[in-house]
């Protein structure tokens, strides 16, 4: 599925960043250096906030 998303991103002219969610447990997911970010890594330093 990631390969299809990468192709669509290329056709659209690219993107600055792409969040990638790991749900298939595939260690061989192709990542584009400088663009792709694992969702769990992006949230690792986040702090919870109270909902209003």
N, C-alpha and C positions, 0 to 999 in steps of 0.2 A: 504494500500500500504506500509506503514512503516513496518508492520509486515513482509511482504515479503522481504523487503530490509534488515531487521535485520537477517532473516534466511540466506539470501545470504552472508551477512557479516560473520556470524558464520561458514558457509561452507567454506569460503575463508580463514579462520584462524584468523579473526578479523581485526580491523582497529583501529588506534590511535584516530582519530576524524572523526565524520560524521556531515556534514552540513545538516540541515533539513529545507526545505522551506515550510512555511505554506501557502497552497493555497486552502485547503478544509474548513478552519475555524472550525476544529475539536479540541475542547479543551482537548479531551481525547487521543491525540496522544501519544503513549508510547515513553518515552525518556530514554536512558540508561545514568545514572549519570556518569560523568567523560569522556564520549565519545561523546555524541550527543550535538550539539550546534545549536540553532535556527539561521538561516541565518540573520534575522533582528537584532539579538543581536550581531552577529559577526561583522556586518557592522556599528553598532551604533556609534562607535568612529572614523570611517574612515573619512578622509578629501578628498574632490575632488581634482583631479589634471588636469591640462590643457593637452589636447591632442596636439601632435605635428602637 
